[in-house]
Amino acid sequence: MTTTAPPDAREFEERYRAIAARDTRFDGQFFTAVRSTGIYCRPSCPARTPKPENVTFYLTSAAAHEAGYRACKRCLPEAAPGTPAWDLRHDLAGRAMRLIADGVVDREGTDGLAARLGYSARHVHRLLTAELGAGPLALARAQRAQTARSLVVGTDLPLADVAFAAGFGSIRQFNDTMVEVFAVAPSDLRARARRRVRTDPAFQHATRRAIGPDAATDRVLEGEGCDDVARVRLELELPVREPFDARGVVAFLAARAVDEVEVADLDGDDVRYARTLLLPHGPGAAEVVAGPGVGAGRVAVRLELASAADVSVAVARLRRLLDLDADPAAVDAALADDAALAPLVARTPGLRVPGTVDPHEIVVRAIVGQQISVAAARTHLGRLAAAAGTPYDSAVPGLTRLFPTPAHVAAAGAAHLRLPARQLAAVIDAARALDDGTLAVGVGDDGDSLRAALVARRGIGPWTAAYVAMRVLRDPDAWLDGDVALLAGAVAAGVDLGVPDDAPRAARSRALAARAERWAPWRSYAAMHLWRAAAAPTR
């Protein structure tokens, strides 16, 4: 089904029921365009439900823009969480959307996007228009408008800086796009938002910042640091579908946190995670907080950037890191159908699969972590970061280094990684290949091709390739065959493998892999549940 052709009757009826019920679970998964008003909305819009004959559904806001619709001023559809389809889909459209979200079109143009996908620019434009209702330029433009709206209403950045931060080429382009998409000038949009905050207690609560006492936005000149340049600091709130297991995703990252590169705090009701970042325009840092102090359906973020142009890229990477665009209702419902997993889902609704802010970093982490404990891998990586990571002076306590680049790993790994010779050679070989481009790993990769490229290298097996796909591509259906912790979790959860408990581990792993097929297309989430079950204390 394409967005340019009408959905079939059953799909239309399902979506219409969602908008009639104002179901927030579908926000960001599709958009409702209303011919009689010329606007498009999120499914949960509180306005009166339009008549079916006046409704057209689109998978992207860009498609609604291209069809001549403007964003609803009441429900702010651009502020909805992103669609989970781009992680679930393994086709060209899904890969393209992941790259567009990472800012590839803004940095490299449509030719750069097409080159990364391995097709001609014309073919990519034709396919995206057919599948999603808009070409790559329009899709990137919609993302810029979304970023700009959040900065206009959520920060005190000067509007000229907002235009630059959102990726617009000029102030005029920024103003024209905002008027076209939202039917209001940026200055009026900011004034309206401030009036709502002053008069509406709900909006006052929604705009509270929970990540520190500093002003919402400032620009300072650092005395020291990685590049000794002016840094941009601002605070935002990112939408997320509920339920959201914030504590679980932060606990996963905390257990693997590399000293000086990452810090985490699980004490108290709110959870906090922060780390340094290497972004297209320079180094930076991000701090995220989630919990009751921030409020349901939101994650508070503090950014520290070398350039405002990295705002949208940093946000996209944090959303992927925290799996904020997942569809927890669909995942939980599917896994809860299995009697063995149902108690795990009930215990931890809204579980997430952490992604990454740096694909190359995950490759290094995964190879170092092969066949050793999480704690041991963390020790090795901490030693490597201390020796080879670039110093960075952050305002966030505890963040003092960037994770080493592949070039730094290749140069310093042999001296500072105390690993078996075969494993060390695999790390150095992969780092060199990442550095010279003979091994390409990125969010827009084809999953099968990425796995094949990884396992073709000496010292990298299927487990590592699957782990990289799960973290880098946000593959919701990766399965880490042979993982000892998955077997332990299956035993703890009472999963019936159909083989004796004392059967060889290889036989039990094969049986678990076969059993896991019924959890598709959410095997990555099932794996997270089993890992947690394995780590749970026994009575």
N, C-alpha and C positions, 0 to 999 in steps of 0.2 A: 504494500500500500504506500502511495506517495502522498505528500501533502498538497500536491497540485490537483489530484483527483479526489472526488468526494469519498469519505470513508464509507465502508459498508454500513448497512443499516444497524447491525448489532453494535459495531464500534461507536457509531454516532449515538445510539441509545445509551450506551454505557457512559460516554462522556457527558451527555446531556443530563443524565441522572446525577452525575458528580457535581455539575454546576447548579442544578436545582437544590441539591443538598448543601451547597457551599462547602464542599469537602476540601479541607486544607491539604489533605494527603496528595492531591493531584496538582498543587501549585508548582509551576515550573515544568511540569511534564507535558502540558499542552496549553494553548492559549485560545480564548474564545473571542472571535471577532463578530461584531453585531452590525449588520448592514444598515439597520434603521438609525443608528447613532453614529456610525463611522469610527467606533472605538474598539479596542480589544482589551480583554480583562484576564485576570487569573481565575481559575475555577471557583475560588472561595469569595469572589467579589460580593459584597453585601447588597449591591444594587438589585433591583427587581429582575427576576429571571426572564431573559428575552424569549420570544416565541421561537420554536424550533426552525420555522421557515426563514428566520432572519439570522441564523447562526452558521458560522463556518469555523471549523477547528483547524489550528495550525500547530505544528510541532515546535516552531521557533517564533520568537517575537520578530525576527528579521523578516520572516515570510509575511507576517501581518503588516509590517512596515511597507514591504514591497507591494502589497495589495492595496495600499492607500489608507490603512487604519492608523489611528493615533492611540497612544497608551492612555488607559483610564486614570484619571486623577484621583479617583477614590480608592482603588485597590492597589495601585502602583505595581503592575505586573512585573516590571523590571527588577523589583526588590524580592522576587520569589527565589527560592533555592533553584539550582540548576537541575536539568533533567538527568536522571540516572541512565538514560538510554545510551549516552555516548560511551560509557564504560561497558555496558552490556553488549552493545553492538560491536562486532569485530570487522565490519565492512569498511569501505573507503569513507563513507560519510561519518561514521563514528570516529575513525582515526583523524579525519580532517577537523572535526569539531574539537577534539582534544588539543590539536596543534593551534587552532585559532584561539582557543581559550588561553593558551600559553603565549599569545602575542606574536606568533610567527608571521602573520600577514602584516602586522604593523612594522615589524623589523625587516622582513625579507620580501614583502610583496606577495602577489599571487604566484609569481614564478617560483619563489622560494618555497611556498607551500606545496606547489605541484612537484618540485624536485624532491622534497622530503617524502612525498607519497609515491613517487616513482611513475607519475603519469604526466601528460601534457597539461598546461594550464587550461586549455580549452576543454579537455575531457573532464577535469575536476569541476570547472564551472558548470558544465552541462549536467554532470551527475548530481551535484549538490542542489542545483535548481530543481531538478526532477524529484529528488528525494526529500528535500527540506523546504522547497519553495523559495530559496534565495541562494545567490552565489556567494563566494568567499568574501568579496568586498562588503556586501550587505550584511553578512553574518558578523564580520569584524566590526562594522559600523554599529551594529546593535550592541555588541559588547562594550564599545567605547561609550555609547549612550548610557548603558547600565552603570558603568564605572563612574561616569560623570554625575549621574543622578545621585549616587550614594555619596560622593564627595561634596556635592552642592548642599544636600540636606543634612549630612552627618558631620561635616567639619567646618572649620573657619578658614580654610585655604582661600586665598584670593581667587576670584573666578578665572583670571588669566592662568594661574597655576593649575587650577582644575582642568582647564582645556589641555594643557601640556601633559598633566598626569594621566589623563584618560586616553591619550594617544592621538588627539586631533592635531592636524597640521597647522591650523591657524585659529585665531579667536573667532573669525567670521564663520569658519566651518563649524566650530563648536556651537556658536549661537544658532546658526541655521538648523543644525541637526536637532538641538534640544527643542526648538520651536516646532520643527516638523514632527518629531516623535511624541513630545509631551504637550504640544500646543500651548507652551508657556515659555517665556524667556528665562534663562538661568537665574537672573536676579530676582524675578518674581517667584520662581520655584523655591528659592532659599527663603524669601520673605514669608511665603505661605507656610513653609515647614516650621519656621520660628513662631508664627502665630499659633499654629496647632500645638506646639510644645507648651506655649504659655497658657493656653486655655483648656487643654485636654489632659487630665491627670494620667490617662493611659499612655499618651505620647511622652509625658514627662518621665514616666518610668522607663519607657522604651529607649530614651536617649541618655539615660544615666550611664556613665562610664565606670567600669568596675576594675580597671587595670592600673590604677595609680592616681596620685594627686596632681599630676602635671596638667597643664592646659591641654585642651583637646587637640590642638595643632600648634606646632611651632617650627621654626627653622633656626638652627644654631650653627655656629662655627666651632668645630671641635679643635682643641689644642693639639691632640695627638690622634693617632689611629691609622687605619690601613692606608688611606690615601690623603689624609689631612685636608679634606674638603668639607664644604658645607653639607650638612645632612638634613634631610627632611624627616620630621617626625609627625605622625598623625595617628589618630585613633578612629576605628571603625567598628561596626557590628555586622557580622555576617549571618544571614538567615540559614537555618538548618531545619530539616523535617524532624518532627518528634515521632516516636521517642528517640533520644540520642544518648547513647552510653558514653558520655564524655569522660567519666572516670576510667572506664575500661580502655579507651583509646590512648589517653594520657599515660595510664599505667604501662601499657605496651611500649610506648615510646620511652618512658622513664627507665624501664628495665634495660633498655638498649642505649641509653643516653651516653654519648661520648663526652668525657670531661672537657670543659672549656668551650666545647662546641654547642652543647645542649644543657639545659637545666630544667628540672621539673619539680613540682610541689603538689603532693596529694593530700596534704594535711588540710583539715577544715572542710567546709561544705563545697567551696569552689575549688576547682583544680586548675593548675597553671602549668604551661609548657612554653619554653622559649628556646630559640636557637639562632645561630648565625646563618646567613644566606649568601650565596654568590649569584647575583642577578645580572641581566644583560648589561646594565649601565654601571655596575660596580657592586661592592660588598654591602651587606646590610644585616639587619636582625629583625626578628619578629617575636612577639610574645602574645600568647592566646590564653584566655581565661573563660571557663564555662562553669555553670552551676546556678544555684538559686540567686546569687548576688547579681548575676547578669540577666537572668530571666529565661523563661522557656522559649525555645525556637530561635535562640541567638547565641553567638559566640563573640566575645569581645576580643579585639585585636589591636595591638600597638605595633606600628611599623616604624622602623628606623632605616632610612634609605639614602643611598648616595645620590639618587635622582628621583624626582617625582614621576618620571616616565616609567618607573618600575612598579608603580602601585598596582596596576591591574595584573601584572605577571605575578607579583608576590601574593596577591589575593587568590589567584587561580591555583597557585602551588600549595597554598595553605588549605584551600578547599579540598584538594586532592589528598594532601597529607592526612587530614582529619576525616576524609570520606563524607564530607558534608552533603554531597548531592545524591547519596544513596536513597533508596526507597525502602525504609525499614518495615513498612506495612507488608509489602510484597515479600520481602526476605523472611520476615518472622512467620508469616502465614504459611509459606511453603515449607520451611524447616519444621514448624510445629506439627505438620501432618505426620511426621515420623515420631513414633511413640518414644523412641530413645532420646531424640533431641528436644521433644516438647518441654520437658522440665528445664532444660538448659535455656531455651528461649524464654520461658516464663520467668526464669531467674534473672536474665539479662536481656530485656527487650531493647531493641534499637542498637544492638552491637554493631560496631564498625570494623572495617578492614583498613588499617593505616596504609597510606600511600607513601610518597616521598616528594621532597622538594628538589632532589638532584638525582637523576637516573644513574649517572656514573658513580655517585657515592654508594648507591644501593648495590651495584655490581661488586664493588670492592668489599663492602660489608658482607655480602652473601658468600663470597669465596672465603673470606677470613673465617666466617662462622660455620663453614662446612665441618660437620662431625665433631664439633666441640660445643660446650655449653654456652648459653647466652652470656653468662657472667665472664667466661674466659674470653669470648670474642670481644666483649666490651673492654677488657683489660688490654688486649692486643691493640685495638683501635685507638684507645686512649693514649697509649705509648706512641703510636704512629702520628696521631694528631699533635701531640706535644712537640714532637721532633720536626714534623714536616708541614704542619698547618700554618698558614699565614697569620701573624698576629692581627687582632682586630680589637679596637678600643670601643666597647659598647656601653651605652648607658644602662643596659640590663645587667645586674650583678651576676657574675659567674660566666659570662660570655666573653671570651678573650681570644678565640681563634676561629678561623674558618676550617672546615674539613679539608684535608689535603686534596688537591686536584690530581687527576691521573698522572700528570707529569711529575708531581711531587712524590706520589706513591711509587712510581717506577724508579725514581732516583734514590729514595730513602728507605724503601720497604725492606731491602735486604739487610740493612743495618739495624732496623728497629722492630721488625716483626719476627718474633721467636716462634716460627711455625715449622712443621716438618718440611723438608726440602721440596717435595712434590707440591705441597700446598702453597709454599712461598713462591715457587716458580710460576704457578697458575696465577697468583695475584699480580706478580710483576709483568707477566705476559699480557694479561688482560688490561692492566693499566697502560702499558705501552700501546696496545691496539686501540684503546679508547682515545689516547692522546693523539695518535697519528691518523685516526679516522678509519682504520681498517676494521674496527668493531664499532658499529653505530648502535647506540641504545637511546631511545627517546620515547616520549609519550605517544607519538603518532605511529609507532612501529606496528607492523602486522605481528600478531602473537605467535603464529606458527613459525614465521621467518626468524623472529627474535630467538625463540627457543632453539631452533636449528643452528643459528649462528653461535649461540653460547655453547651448546653441547659439542660442537665441532672443535672447540678449543681444548687443548690438553688440560686435564685437571678439573674440568667443569662438567658436572653431571646433571641429570634430569631434575633432581631436587633443587639445585641452585637455579636452574633455568626457570622452573615453575615459581620459585620464590621471587625472582626478579620480575616475572610477568605479573604476579600478584601485586607487588608493590609499585612497579613503574607504570604498567599499563592499566592498573586498577581492574585487572581481570577478575570478575566476581566468581569465576568458575575454575580457578586454578586448583590443582590437587597435588600435594607434595608427597608423592609416593615413597614409601619406605621410611617416613618420618617416625622416629621412636616415640616422640611425645604425642603424636596423633594416636598411635596404638594405645598408649597409656590412658589418654583421654577417652578412647572408645571403651576401654575396660571400666574406667570410673563411671562412665555414663550408662553402662549396661548395654552397649550395642552388640547385638547378636551377629557374630561374624560367620557362623556356620562351620567353624573349624574348632578343634579342641584347643583349650587354653594353653596346653603345653606344646602345641604345634610349633615348628620352626618359625622364627620371626619373619622370614621372607614369605612363608605361606600365609601368615596372619596379615601381613601388609597387602598381599594380593587380594585376600578376602575383604579387607577393609576398603581397598580401592574399588572393588566390585560393588560393595555395599553402598559406597559413596555416590555411585552413579545415579541413584534415585534422588540425590540432593541437588543435582544439576537444575538450573544454571547458577546455583549459589554455593558451590563447594568451598569457595574461599571463606565464606561466612561460617559454614559448618566446621571448617578447620579451626577457625578462631574459637568457636564454642568448645571444640575438643581440646585445644591447647589450654583453654582456661580450666576445663574440667580436670586436666592432668595436673595443673598447678594448684588446684584447690586443696586445702588441708584435709586430711582424712581424720575421721573421728575414731 
